[in-house]
Amino acid sequence: MTNSHGLWRQAIPAACVAFLTAALAGQTAPADKTPPPKPQTREAAPSTWDSSELAAVKLGSPLAGPDADVEAFRGNVVVIVMWQPADLRSVASLDQLKRFYEAHRAAGLAVIAGEGSGMREKAAAAARALKPSFPVVAGLTLPMPEIFKKGQTNRDGKQLTALVYDHTGTAKAAFPGFSVEAQNAALKYLALRPHPLLGAQTYKKIAPAVALVRSEQYGSALKYCKERTESDKADEDTKAEASALQGNLETYADRLTKQALDKQSERPSQTVSILTNVRQLYRGSAPGEEAGKQLAELLKDKAFQTTLEAEKEYLAIRSAAAGIPTCPSDAQEKKKWQGKFAGPVREIRKRAVLMKKKFGDIWHTQQAEAIATELEGA
């Protein structure tokens, strides 16, 4: 194998399919024997996530699953797995990955499946059949992890195709497929992941508030903390702890709300989803009421409703294009492509034109036109 480090440094085009020879299922690597970490060894959430290895990952183009951006993975343990549709065991392992993700997502696990063979049509069909609850993408781009600079990118002749990142965004381990060993590593770093609101701080005086936070009753926890902060009967230690947690709760609500409003021109459905989540998490408190008010106003706004409609049409066009390769420049290959894909691409172009007439020159229509142009090889 030559220049194996470069495979993880750059986008993974069709020409790099050779590195995806490892099967992602049925690995025989021994399970990680490391004992579970003790609670007192929990790490504090870092302030350098923006400059981390994970923050530099580019997700490429979607094939199936929900929309996502790397920012949404902040503070989570993330598993990136490369797969190829030509390998049946590799495809089957996606179902295993799905089950693992759904079992541990509530604990802070995030998953990305990257397909790098260039077989978009086959990959999209396989991914859609799975109905994944995580993003499946093509053309994943990621910097070479530090762990690869310290060692090889293969083990016993097998390429390392599964990466585990801890909550700081640092790649901690790599494996030849999504093996039991890889799963144990993910569980190990999930155990080390601090709660996004509680962090590494020990709260001895406000145990009820901590319990409310862990059960995702943030509104009730915020109310409890405010009462203790303003109480004349609470001692200084209790007030200090309550004030600290209150600040965390309010900051988190503000961050979610800002994230929701920042997405309203391009991803309005995510705006609705995030504001709905804030309203539920912070029920009975000011942040929850404010989120509910903003959501109600947006849902009454005609311009926002139009953007929601445009997003829906754009996503439908994107889904239709997911399994279609770009028209090749070679004359002979182009002829083959036209025989198979010219009709569907013409339909996509037609839909993009109609979409622009209906909604005007907005982000979604621009993206729809760009999809058609890319497929046409222009």
N, C-alpha and C positions, 0 to 999 in steps of 0.2 A: 504494500500500500504506500502510495506516495502523497506527500503533503496533506496528511489526514487532518492536521489542525485547521487547515483552511476551510474544511467542510462546515465547520461551525462558526466561521468568521463572517461568512457572507450568505447571501440568499441561496436557497437550495434549488437550482433549476433542474430541468429534465436531465441534463448531462451528468448530474451527480447521483443518478439513481443507484450506481454501483455501491454506494456506501450504506444503502439501506438493505443489506442482505441479511441482517440478523432477524430472526423471527421474534415477534414481540410477545409470543405466548409459549407456554410450556417450557420455560427456562428451568434449568436444573441447579442454578446457583444456590448455595446454602443460604438459609435464612440468617439475617443479621442477629447475632447473639448478644449485642450490646444491651445491657439491662435498661429498663425504662428510666428516664431521668427523674430525679427527685424534684418536687414542686419548688423548693427553694432555689433551684438553679435556673429558674426562668430568666430569660434575657429581656432587657428593656427594649422597647421599640426604638429603632435607630432614627436619626434625623437625616440620614444620607441616602434614603431610598431613591430619590430622584437621580442620583449618580450611580445607582447600582447596576449590576449586570442585567437584571430582569427588566429594569426601566428602559434599557436600550433595545429590547426585543421589538421587532416589527412583525405584526401578525400576518401580513400578506393578505391574500384575497380569500373570502369565506367560501366554504363548500357546503357546510351544513352546521346546524346548531345555532345557538343564540349569538347576536352581535356582542362584541366585547372589545375593549381596548385595554392595554396593559395597565393603565392607571387604575382600572377596576380591581386589579390583583394586589394593590398596595396592602401590605401587612399580612397577606395570606401565604401559606405554603403552596408552591406551584409545582406541578409535574408537567413537563413537556415531553411528549412521546412522538417520535417519528415512525411513520408506517408507510406501507406501500400496498396498493390494491391488488397487485399481481400475486401476492403471497397470502394464501388462504388463512394460514395461522396468524399472520399479521392483522388481517381484517377481523378475524375472530377475537383477537386480543382487545379490540376496541370495545366489545361488549363487556369484557372483564374490566376494562378501564372505566366504563360507564357505571358499572355496579360499585366499584370502589369509590368513585367520585360521589355518587348519590348517598353512599353510606357515611361519608366523612365531610361532605361539603359544609354542614352546619358547624363543624369544628374549625373551619377556616381553610379548607382545601380548595384549590382551583386547578383546573386541568386544561391543557391545550394539546390537541392532536394535529401534528403537522405532516402533510403528505408532500413528498418531494420528488416523486418519480416523473411528474409532468403528465401523467395519464389522467387528465382532469375529468373526462367523461366517466371513466370507470370509477375513479375515486369519489366523484360526486354521488354516483348511484349507490355505491357501497355505504357512504357516510349517511345519506338520506334514509336508507333502509334501517340503519341503526337508530334513527331518531335521537341523536345525542343531546344531552342536556348541557353540553360544554362546546366551545368553539372547535370546529374542524376546519383547518385552513390549508391553503396551498401557497408556496413561495415564502415560507417562514424565514425571517432574517434575524439572526442573533449574533452578538459578539462572541468571540471565543472565550469560554469561561476560564477563570484562573486555574481551576482544577485541571484543565487540559494542558495548561502551560507547565504544570508540575509532573505530568505523566503522559501516557499514550492515550489515543482515542479508541483503542480497542483492547479487548481482554480475551485471551486464548483464541485469537484470530477472529473474534466477533466484534463488530462495530458497537460502540456505546451509543444507543439510540434513545435512551430515557434519561432525562435530567431532573434532579430534584433541587428546587430552590427553597431556601428557608424564608421566614417572614421578613428578613432584611433585604430580600431580592438578590441574595448571593447563591450561586450554584454550589451546592455542598457535596453532591454525589452523582455519579453517572453509571449506568448499567446497560448490559446488552439486552435491551428489551424491558418491558414492564413485568419484571419477574417478582417473585416473592420477596427477594432481597430489596428490590426497588420499593415495593409496598411498605416493607418494614422501615426503610429509610424515611419515607414520607410520614409514616406514623410517628417516628422518632422526632421529627422536626415539628410536627403538629403538637406534640407534647411540650415542646420548648416554646411554642408560640404564645406570647402574652395576649391576654384579652385586649382588644383595641381600645377599650375604655378604661380598663383597670390597670393595664400596663404591669410593671414590676412592683408597684407600690403595695405595701401591706396595709390593709384597712382593718384596724382592730376595734374601732369605736362605732362603726356604722355597718355592721354585718347585715342588717335588713336591707339596706340600700344595695349592697354588693349582691345579695341574693336576687333582688329585683333586676339588677343589670344582667346577671347571668341568665335570667329567664326572659330577657328582652322586654321588660316592662320599664322602658326608659322614662316614660312620663311620670310614673309613680316614684321611680328612683329620684328623679329630679325634684319632685315635690317634697320627698323625704329630706333630701339634702338642704333644700331651701329652708325648711322648717327648723332644722338643726342649726343652720348657719345664723338664722335670725333669732333663735331662742336665747332667752336670758338664763335659762336653766342648764344649757349645754356647757360643758367645760371647754377649755381652749383646744385641747387635742381633738375633741369631737368636731368642733367648728372647723378646725384646720382640715381634717379629713373630708368633711362634708363639702367645704368650699372647693377643695381640689377636685373631687368627683363631679361636683356641680359644673365646674369649668370644663371638664372633659366632656360631659354630656352636652353642654351648650355648644362647645366647639364642634363636636361631631355632627350635631343637628345643622349647624351653620354650613359645614362642609358639604353635607349631603344636599342641602337646599341649593347651594351655589352650583354644585355639580348638575343638579336637575335643571336649573334655569339656563346654564351654559349649553345644554343640549337641545333646547327647544327649537332652534332653527334647523338643525340637521337630524336629530333623533328625538322628535317630540314624544314618541311612544315611551322612550326611556324616561323622559321628563315626567310623564304621567305615572310610570311605575315607581320612580324614586320618591316623588311627592306623596304618593299613596302609602309607600312604606314608612316615610317619616311620620305621616299622620297617624299610622297605626302604632309605631314604636313609641311615639311621644304622646299618646292619647291622654287627655286630661291635663296637658301642660301647654305653655305658651308656644313652644316650637311646633307641637302637634296641631294646635289651632291655626297657627300661621300657615303651615303647610296645607292644611285643608282649605283655608281661604284662598291661597294662591292656586290650588288645583281647581277649585270651583270657578274662579275667574278665567282661568285658561280654557276650561271646557266650554265656557260660554262665548269665548272669543272666536269670531268667524275666521280670522286670519290663522289662528292656531289650528282650528279644525281643518282648514284647507291644507296646512302643512302636514297634518296627520294623514290626510288622504293622499297627498303627494308621496309621502314616505312609504305608504302601503304599496303604491304602484311601483315605486323605485325598487323596493325589496322584492316584489314579484318579478320584475325584469332581471334583477341580479340573480335571483334563484334560477330563472330560466337559462341564464348564461353560464351558470356555475360549471356545467359539464361540457361546455363547448370550448375547444382549443382555438387559439388565434390562427387566422388564415396564414398558411406558410408562404414564403416567398418563392420557393422552388416550384417551377411550372408544373411538374408532374404531381408533386404532393398537393399543390393548390387545386388541381383538377379533382383529385380524390376528395379533398376537403369540401369543394363546392358540391359534389354529388351527395354528400352526407349532411353538410351543415348550412349550405347557402339559404335554404328555405327558413329554418329556424332563426338565422341571423337577420334575414330580411324582416321577419315578424318582429324581432326585437327592435330593429331600427324604426319600423313603423310605429311601434308602441312608444318609443322615445320621442318621435316627432309629435304624435298626438298628445303626449304628456306635456310637452313644451307649449303646445297651443292652449292647453287647458290651464296650466299652472304658471306659465311665463318662465322667465329666465331665472330660476332659483337653483339652490344647491342640488336638490334632488334631480331636476331635469338635466342639469349639467353632468351629473354622475351617470345618468341613464344614457346620455349621448356618448359619454366617454366609454362606457361599456360596449356600445355598438361599434364605435370607431376602433377600439382595440381588437374586437373579434374580427372585424373586416381586414385587419392588418394594415390599416392606413397609417 
